[in-house]
Amino acid sequence: MTAEQVARRIGHYRWVICALLFINTANNYLDRQMLGILVPKLETMFNWPKEIGWARIVMAFQLAYAVGLPFFGRLVDRFGTRATYAWATIFWGFAAWGHMFCRQWWQFGIMRLFLGLGEAVNFPAAIKAVTEWFPRRERALATGIFNSGANIGAVITPALVPWLATRFGWQYAFLVGGSINFIFVALWWPLYRRPQEKTNIDPAELTYILSDREDEKPVKLPWWQLLGYRETWAFVIGKFMTDPIWWFYLFWLPKWLNKDFGLDLKQLGWPLIVVYTFVTVGSIGGGYISSALLRAGRSVNFARKMAFLLMALCVVPVSVITRLSNVWWAVIYVGLAAAAHQGWSANLFTLVSDCFPKNAVASVIGLGGMAGSIGAILFSEFIGRWLERTGRYWLLFFIGSTAYLIALAIIQALVPRIRPVQLPVAPDDQR
């Protein structure tokens, strides 16, 4: 019986877990993106400094996110996914509410610090949950599905935020966003356990989930020892080079559409919805490509790297986007690039679970996420200064068009063959 036939005959509780991760990832991006939608309005309303003020707010979020990723990665590995994810989600819910009381740009910057710190839990916890609940052959697809929640959140935001802001006031956007956190925790806490701890799971599904787990229990290594592995550096460098491009799309796309095409708060909705609809397809499609290649009998190394290459090539056309005069063609180009990023990201996250055992996954994810955020901070500073000086976006999109191919070349050099690393084994567990 094939793996696909086995999967169809067993239970599906692991997909309930994936749905929960999808919901909170969507909310994660709803909370982080809504200020970017509101910034043209708030800059005028409160007389903020234009480009550099917004760059500082973005950097505040990214700095806290950079610090929070390895911090929560370690907490998830030490205290478990269930509790760490729940408490951090509550924390970022209060941070989202705190935006309602801000007026000056620096006050928003402080709230973005708190929000970035709390939101940093999402990806270390979610990848750890996927590693716990899915066999290796399904992890890229599951990662792509939950990661597409980011895009659903990004689609909902430009539809919801302008409506709330114009009908009730801009503060209500943050009220709604923060409230969703507490609803999620009310679902997460009773539903999530490690599969071995669930009493109502189908025994056949449990066997399937655990079918390709490692038998040995590696020692929990400190961060500095994890940095001794080339596979860690492949993930870290991949995130450092490509995460800043995603942050650029997320935080500067509304401002670019406002500047180059004159779109205001009421007009931004549909272009952003179209972009992030593309992104949803890219996230799931990127995970599906490598999972389909694995089901077809190709190696993990071939499947992941072919998906990386296809996604990197899809980004290249965005280099000419500033030459386009039609807003909808521009939307299609940036939508394709952003979709390719999320497909890339789904496979990059899965690379960690391909190489590392589950009790090291969240720590490696945290290190890579911190590197991505540091790259984003540096790129945000460059963006702010470049736009203050020139007001032109062409160089920023050109950088985005080349980053993925360069990152793939580095990943290939560091990890010519994807396979599990041999971590130290606790003496009591040696055979």
C-alpha positions in Angstrom: 0.0 0.0 0.0 1.4 3.4 -0.9 1.9 6.3 1.5 -1.0 8.2 -0.2 -3.4 5.2 0.3 -2.4 4.9 3.9 -2.9 8.7 4.5 -6.4 8.4 3.0 -7.4 5.5 5.2 -6.4 7.1 8.6 -7.7 10.0 10.6 -7.2 13.6 9.9 -6.7 15.3 13.3 -3.2 16.5 12.2 -5.0 18.7 9.7 -7.1 20.2 12.5 -3.7 21.2 14.0 -2.7 22.7 10.7 -5.9 24.7 10.5 -5.2 26.2 14.0 -1.7 27.2 12.8 -3.2 28.7 9.7 -5.7 30.8 11.7 -3.1 32.3 14.0 -0.7 32.9 11.2 -3.4 34.8 9.4 -4.0 36.8 12.5 -0.3 37.4 12.9 -0.2 39.1 9.6 -3.4 41.0 10.1 -2.0 42.6 13.2 1.4 43.4 11.7 0.1 44.7 8.4 -2.7 47.0 9.4 -0.4 49.9 10.5 1.1 49.8 7.0 -2.4 50.3 5.5 -3.1 53.2 7.8 0.2 55.0 7.6 -0.6 57.4 4.7 -3.6 58.5 6.7 -1.8 58.7 10.1 1.2 60.5 8.6 -1.1 63.3 7.5 -3.3 63.2 10.6 -0.4 63.4 13.1 2.2 65.2 11.0 4.8 62.4 11.1 8.2 62.7 9.4 7.6 61.0 6.1 9.9 58.2 4.9 12.4 58.1 7.7 9.7 58.1 10.5 8.0 55.1 9.0 11.3 53.4 8.5 12.0 53.8 12.2 8.6 52.3 13.2 9.2 49.4 10.9 12.7 48.9 12.4 11.3 48.9 15.9 9.1 46.0 15.0 11.9 44.2 13.2 14.3 44.7 16.1 12.0 43.1 18.6 11.1 40.4 16.2 14.8 39.6 15.7 15.3 39.3 19.4 12.1 37.4 20.0 12.7 34.7 17.4 15.6 32.9 19.0 14.2 33.6 22.5 10.9 31.9 21.7 12.6 29.2 19.7 14.4 28.2 22.8 11.3 28.5 25.0 9.3 26.3 22.6 12.0 23.7 22.6 12.2 23.9 26.4 8.6 24.3 27.6 6.7 23.0 24.7 4.6 24.3 21.8 1.2 24.5 23.6 2.0 26.7 26.5 4.6 29.0 24.8 2.4 29.6 21.8 -0.7 30.4 24.0 1.0 32.9 26.4 2.9 34.7 23.7 -0.3 35.0 21.6 -2.0 36.7 24.6 1.0 39.1 25.0 0.8 40.2 21.3 -2.9 40.6 21.6 -2.4 43.2 24.3 0.3 44.9 22.2 -2.2 45.2 19.3 -4.7 46.8 21.6 -2.0 49.2 22.8 -1.9 50.9 19.3 -5.3 52.4 19.9 -3.8 54.8 22.5 -0.9 56.1 20.3 -0.7 59.4 18.4 3.0 60.2 17.8 5.2 58.1 15.6 7.5 57.2 18.4 4.5 55.9 20.5 3.6 53.6 17.6 7.2 52.6 17.5 7.1 51.4 21.2 3.9 49.4 20.6 5.5 47.9 17.5 8.4 46.8 19.7 6.0 44.9 22.0 4.0 43.5 19.0 7.1 42.3 17.2 8.3 40.6 20.4 5.1 38.7 20.9 4.5 37.8 17.2 8.0 36.3 17.0 6.6 33.1 18.6 4.5 32.2 15.6 6.9 30.5 13.2 9.2 28.7 15.7 6.0 27.3 17.4 4.2 26.5 14.2 7.2 24.7 12.6 7.7 22.8 15.8 4.0 21.8 15.7 4.3 20.6 12.1 7.4 18.6 13.0 5.5 17.0 15.9 2.3 16.3 14.0 3.3 15.4 10.4 5.6 12.8 8.9 8.4 14.1 6.8 6.6 13.5 3.4 3.8 15.9 4.4 5.7 18.6 6.2 6.3 20.9 3.2 2.6 20.8 2.3 1.5 21.4 5.9 4.0 24.3 6.2 2.8 25.7 2.9 -0.8 25.6 4.1 -0.3 27.2 7.5 2.1 29.7 6.0 -0.6 30.7 3.5 -2.4 32.0 6.5 0.0 34.9 6.3 -1.4 35.7 2.9 -5.0 35.3 3.9 -4.3 37.8 6.7 -2.7 40.1 4.2 -5.8 39.7 1.9 -8.2 40.4 4.7 -6.3 43.4 6.0 -6.7 45.8 3.0 -10.4 44.8 2.9 -11.1 45.1 6.6 -8.9 48.0 7.8 -10.1 50.7 5.4 -13.8 49.7 6.2 -13.2 49.9 9.9 -11.2 53.1 9.7 -13.7 55.0 7.6 -16.8 53.7 9.3 -15.8 53.6 13.0 -12.3 55.1 13.3 -8.8 53.8 12.8 -8.5 52.6 16.4 -11.1 49.9 15.8 -8.8 48.0 13.4 -6.4 47.4 16.3 -9.3 46.5 18.6 -10.6 43.8 16.3 -7.1 42.5 15.5 -6.1 42.1 19.2 -9.4 40.5 20.1 -8.8 37.7 17.6 -5.8 36.6 19.7 -7.9 35.7 22.7 -10.4 33.8 20.6 -7.6 31.8 19.1 -6.2 30.9 22.5 -9.6 29.7 23.6 -9.5 27.2 20.7 -5.8 26.3 20.9 -5.6 25.4 24.6 -8.1 22.5 24.7 -7.3 21.2 21.2 -3.5 21.0 21.1 -1.4 18.3 22.6 1.6 16.4 21.2 0.2 13.4 19.2 1.5 10.9 21.8 -0.5 12.7 24.5 -3.9 12.8 22.6 -6.4 10.3 23.9 -8.9 10.6 21.0 -6.5 10.3 18.1 -7.0 7.4 15.6 -4.2 4.9 16.4 -3.5 4.4 12.7 -3.0 8.1 12.3 -0.6 8.2 15.3 1.4 5.3 13.7 1.5 7.2 10.4 2.6 10.5 12.1 5.4 8.7 13.9 6.4 6.5 11.0 9.6 8.2 10.0 10.8 9.7 13.3 14.3 9.4 14.5 14.9 6.7 17.2 17.7 8.5 19.1 17.1 11.5 21.4 19.7 14.2 20.6 21.1 16.4 23.4 19.6 19.8 23.4 22.5 21.9 22.1 23.1 25.6 22.9 22.8 28.1 20.0 26.5 28.4 19.5 26.9 24.7 18.9 24.0 24.7 16.4 25.9 27.3 14.5 28.6 24.8 14.0 26.5 23.0 11.4 26.5 24.0 7.7 22.8 23.3 7.5 22.1 25.9 10.2 24.0 28.5 8.2 22.2 27.5 5.0 18.9 28.4 6.7 20.3 31.5 8.4 21.8 32.9 5.2 18.7 32.0 3.2 16.5 34.0 5.7 19.0 36.9 5.9 18.9 37.4 2.2 15.3 36.9 1.4 13.2 37.9 4.4 14.0 41.6 3.9 12.4 41.4 0.5 9.1 40.1 2.0 9.2 42.9 4.7 9.7 45.4 1.9 6.5 44.1 0.1 4.6 44.0 3.4 5.4 47.4 4.7 6.2 49.5 1.7 3.8 48.2 -1.0 0.9 50.5 0.1 3.3 53.5 0.2 4.7 52.6 -3.3 1.2 52.3 -4.8 0.2 55.6 -3.2 3.3 57.4 -4.5 3.6 55.9 -8.0 0.0 55.4 -8.8 -1.8 57.9 -6.5 -3.9 55.3 -4.7 -5.4 56.5 -1.4 -6.8 54.5 1.5 -10.0 53.7 -0.2 -8.3 52.6 -3.4 -5.6 50.5 -2.0 -7.9 47.6 -1.1 -8.3 45.7 -4.3 -4.7 45.9 -5.6 -3.5 44.6 -2.2 -6.1 41.9 -2.2 -5.0 40.7 -5.6 -1.3 40.7 -4.6 -2.0 38.6 -1.5 -4.3 36.3 -3.3 -1.4 35.5 -5.6 0.7 35.0 -2.5 -1.8 32.4 -1.0 -1.5 30.3 -4.1 2.3 30.6 -4.1 2.6 29.5 -0.5 0.5 26.4 -0.9 1.9 25.7 -4.4 5.5 26.0 -3.3 4.9 23.3 -0.6 2.9 21.2 -3.0 5.6 21.1 -5.6 8.2 19.6 -3.4 5.7 17.2 -1.7 4.5 16.1 -5.2 8.1 15.4 -6.3 8.7 13.4 -3.1 5.5 11.3 -3.8 6.8 10.8 -7.3 9.9 9.1 -5.9 12.4 11.9 -6.2 14.9 12.5 -3.3 14.4 15.2 -0.7 17.4 17.0 -2.0 16.0 17.2 -5.6 12.4 18.0 -4.5 13.4 20.9 -2.2 16.0 22.4 -4.5 13.9 22.2 -7.6 11.1 24.1 -5.7 13.7 26.7 -4.6 14.9 27.2 -8.2 11.4 27.6 -9.6 10.4 30.1 -6.9 13.7 32.1 -7.4 13.1 32.3 -11.2 9.5 33.6 -10.6 10.9 36.6 -8.7 13.1 37.8 -11.5 10.5 39.7 -13.6 9.8 42.2 -10.7 13.1 43.9 -11.7 11.2 45.9 -14.4 8.2 46.7 -12.4 8.9 50.5 -12.1 8.8 50.8 -15.9 5.1 49.8 -16.0 2.5 52.5 -16.3 -0.6 50.3 -15.7 -1.3 49.7 -12.0 -2.8 46.2 -12.6 0.2 45.0 -14.6 2.4 46.2 -11.7 0.1 44.4 -9.3 0.5 41.1 -11.2 4.3 41.4 -11.3 4.6 42.1 -7.6 2.0 39.5 -6.8 4.0 36.9 -8.7 7.2 37.9 -6.8 5.5 37.9 -3.4 3.9 34.5 -4.2 7.2 33.1 -5.1 8.7 34.4 -1.9 6.1 32.4 0.2 6.6 29.3 -1.9 10.4 29.7 -1.2 9.7 30.3 2.4 7.6 27.1 2.8 10.5 25.0 1.5 13.1 26.9 3.5 11.3 26.3 6.7 10.9 22.6 5.8 14.6 22.4 5.1 15.2 22.7 8.8 12.9 19.7 9.7 14.6 17.8 6.9 18.0 18.3 8.5 17.4 18.6 12.3 15.4 16.4 14.8 12.3 17.9 16.3 13.9 19.0 19.6 16.3 21.3 17.7 13.9 22.6 15.1 12.5 25.6 16.9 15.9 26.8 18.0 17.3 26.7 14.4 14.1 28.4 13.2 14.6 31.1 15.8 18.2 31.7 14.7 17.3 31.9 11.1 14.3 34.2 11.8 16.6 36.5 13.8 19.0 36.7 10.9 16.1 37.5 8.6 14.9 40.2 10.9 18.5 41.7 11.1 18.6 41.7 7.4 15.2 43.4 7.3 16.4 46.1 9.8 19.4 46.9 7.7 17.4 46.9 4.5 14.7 49.1 6.1 17.3 51.7 7.0 18.7 51.6 3.5 15.1 51.9 2.1 14.3 54.9 4.2 17.5 56.7 3.3 17.3 55.8 -0.4 13.7 57.0 -0.7 14.5 60.2 1.3 17.2 61.0 -1.2 15.7 59.8 -4.5 12.1 58.9 -4.0 12.5 56.1 -6.5 11.8 52.4 -6.0 13.6 50.8 -9.0 16.7 49.8 -7.1 14.7 48.2 -4.3 12.8 46.0 -6.7 16.0 45.1 -8.5 17.6 43.9 -5.3 14.5 41.8 -4.6 14.7 40.2 -8.1 18.2 38.9 -7.5 18.3 37.9 -3.9 16.7 34.5 -4.2 19.0 33.1 -6.9 22.1 34.3 -4.9 20.7 32.7 -1.8 20.0 29.4 -3.6 23.6 29.3 -4.8 24.9 29.8 -1.3 22.5 27.1 0.1 23.7 24.7 -2.6 27.4 25.4 -1.7 26.7 24.8 2.0 24.4 21.9 1.7 25.0 20.0 -1.6 23.0 17.1 -0.3 20.0 17.5 2.1 20.0 14.8 4.8 19.6 14.6 8.6 22.6 15.9 10.6 24.1 13.7 13.2 23.7 15.5 16.5 25.3 14.2 19.7 23.3 11.5 21.5 22.6 11.5 25.2 24.7 8.8 26.9 21.6 7.1 28.4 20.0 6.8 25.0 23.0 5.3 23.2 22.6 1.7 22.0 
